[in-house]
Amino acid sequence: MRIAVAGLGFRLANVIASFRKAHAGLELVGVADPAPAGLPQLLSAGMRAPKSFDCVRGMLAETKPDLLMVGSPNVFHLEHVREGLRAGVRVFTEKPVVTDEAQTLEMARLLAEYGTQSVLVGLVLRYSDLYRDLRAAQSAGYLGEITSIEASEHIAPYHGAFFMRDWRRHTRYAGPFILEKCCHDIDLYGSIAGRRVSAVASFGGRKSFVPENRPDELSAYQAAQYYMKPSGWERAEAVFESDGDIIDYQTALVEYEGGATMAFHTNLNVPDQFRRFCIIGTKGMAEGDFIRNYFSVHSAVSGEKLAGRSYDGHESDHYGADDQMAADIFQHLTAGAALPVNIVAALEAGLVAIKIDEARRSRRTIELDETWQQFDDALGAWHRPV
C-alpha cells in the first residue's frame, strides 16, 4: 500500500509505525510538510526517505497514493482532506477532524458530495480492548437502558506542560482543549448512550499552568517532566507563561436525547493520571479505566459481578489500540472489513465538544436541536444508522 502524508508530526509517525506492523510492504511515497518532526522516527525504523512536496495537491498528482494520511495541525485538516477527495484518493485524518462549527458544516458538505466512506478517522479508542468489552457487555443486556454516566480524562503534568508548549496551546490551530484532547471520550460515551446530545453546560478555566505557579527554580525532576514530551511546529519553551489560550481544567454536563446524562471532567495537572468511567443503566453498572487497566460489570438486582477483566502488555500507544486500529483499517481497505467508527460519528462528537466549550465561554446551557438540523442539512441524504 502506498501512502502520502500531509503533516508528518510525532503523532502520525506513531500511527504509521502501527500501519507498518499491519502491512510490512507499506510505502511512504510523499510528504507535504515544511518541517516533518516525525520523519526521523520513521527513517530510524527503516523506512525509505519519501519525496518532499511543497503542497498537497502537487504531491497527490505526482504520487497517486492509495491513501492520503492527514496529520497536520487541526485547522488545516479541512483543506487537506478536501485536496485528497478532489484527487480521488481515500483519506485517513487524525482527530479532531476540524476545529469549529463552520468547518464542521463544510466537512459535512464535502461528505455529502464525495460519500461518507471516502474519509476514515483516527478515533483510536473505539479500537481498544476495553471499549470492545464494554460494548459486548452492553449487547449482552447487562446494562439495560443507560441512565447516567460519570467519566473523566485526567492528564499528567508532563503532558499538560506539553500542551502549553505545543501548537495545541492555541485554539486558532487546535480548537478548544476539550475538542483536541477529549473528543475520543465524548465519542465513546455518546456511542454507549446511543442517542445524540440534546443540551450541554460547562465550566472551567486555567489555574495550574499560570505564572504565579512557576517554581523559582525547576528541580531536575520538574525539568524532566515539563520538557519530557517533544513539540514540533510552533513549539515554545514557556510552561507557566505560555502565550496560548487553552484552559487546563473543565467540567461538562451533557444531556442526551431520551434523558440520559453525563458528567465529564478533565484536568491537565493530575500526578496519578486516570481515564475512567462509571456507566449506570437500569439493569447494571459498568466501570473501567483505560490507564489503570480494569473493567467490571455488576448487576443492579443481585450485585453479582457479571464481567471483569484486567489489561496489560500493550505494545502501542492508546492502550494497544493504535496497532489494532491500523490492522482493522488495513483489512477495511483491502477486504472491506467493517470499522467500529466512521467520520460522521467523529464530526458529531467534535461538534458536541465545540458546543461544550461555547457553553463554558458564554456561561449558559446550550440546546443542540438547531445545531443538529444544520448538520443534517449539510450532510444531505446521509442517514445515521439506528
Buried (B, 14 or more C-beta within 10 A) or exposed (E): BBBBBBBBBBBBBBBBBBBBBBBEEBBBBBBBBEEBBBBEBBBEEEBEEBEBBEEBBEBBEEBBBBBBBBBBBBBBBBEBBBBBBEBEBBBBBBBBBBBBBEBBBBBBBBBBEBEBEBBBBBBBBBBBBBBBBBBEBBEEEBBEEBBBBBBBBBBBBBBBBBBBBBBBBBBEBBBBBBBBBBBBBBBBBBBBBBBBBBBBBBEBEBEBBBEEEBEEEBEEEBEEBBBEBEBBBBEBEBBBEBEBEBBBBBBBBBBBBEEBBBBBBBBBBBEEBBBBBBBBBEBBBBBBBBBEBBBBBBBBEEEEEBBBEEBEEBEBBBBBBBBBBBBBBBBBBEEEEEBBBBBBBBBBBBBBBBBBBBBBEEEEEBBBEEBBEBBBEBBEEEEEEE
